């Protein structure tokens, strides 16, 4: 069996994708669990918003993984312009989810 070209880079890319998945699952899980444990009067749209925002993080992580896979397989050097927008958007979404979770926890108290 022939070794895959750039295996270490592809494996690191997949590990990063899985880390984004774990992050999305953890944030959504903590938010939904906190809502259920507090038994506060929480609107139903907040659960849906939390799940949808987690889904957006997963979709962006997948897009990021596919973009990086293409860059790893490319023979030429990558163009640095415009290649990090998924990273910035993912980071902003995770920060926004954490802020929303913090606001929710402070509101329930």
N, C-alpha and C positions, 0 to 999 in steps of 0.2 A: 504494500500500500504506500503510495507516494505521499509525502508530507505536503500539506497545503501551504501554498506560498503565503508568506506573511502571517503564519498561524498565530504567533504571539500578539501581533497587533489586532487580529480579528478576535482573539480570545479576550483581550483587554476591552475591546469595544463591546462585546457581549456582556462582560461583567459590569461595565458601566450602565448598559441598558437595564440589566437586572437590578442594579442599585436604584435606578430611577423608579422601577416598578415597585420595589420595596418601600421607597419613600412615599409614593402615591398611596399605596395600600395602608401604610402606617398612619398617614395624615387623615385619610378618609375614615379609617377604623377608629382612631382616637376621637374624631369629631362626632361620629355617629354613636359611639359608646357613651361619650360624655352627655350627649343629648338624651339618650335613653336612661342613663343612671340618675340624672338629676330630676327627671320627671317634671321638668319645667314646661310651661306652655310654649312650645316651640312651633312655629309655622311649618307646615309640611314642605314648603318649597325649599327650606334650608337643607333638609336631607337630600333632596334632589340636586340642589346646587352643589353640595359637597361631593356627591357621587359624580356628577358631570364634570366638575373641576378636576377630580382625580382621573377621570377618563381622558380629559384634555392633556394632562401630564403624561399619561401612558401613550397617547397618540403622538405627542411631540417627541417623546423619548424614542419611539419607533422610527419617526422621520429622521431624527438625529443619528440613530444607529445605521440606517440605510445610507444616509449621506456620507457618513464616515467610512462605511464599507466600500462605497464607490471610490472614495479618496484613497483608501488603502490599496485597492486593486489597480488604481490608475498608474500608468507608467511614468507620467510626467509629474513634476512637483506641483503640489496644490496651490491654487491661487488663494491668498490669505484674505482677500476682500469678500465679505458676505458669507463666509463659511461658519461663523459662530452665532448666527441669529437663533438657532434652536437652543443653544446653551443659555443665551441671555433670557430668552422667553421662558424656558423651564425654570431657571433660577428665580425669575420674577414671579412665576405662578406658585412656586413652593413657598416663597416669602409671603405672598398674598394669602395662601392657605393657612400658614402659621399665624399671621396677623388676625385673620378671621376667627381661627380657633381661639386665640387669646382673647379677642373681644367677646366671643361667645362665653368663655369661661368666666370672665369678669362680669358679664351681664347676668349670668345664672346665680352668682353669689348673692 
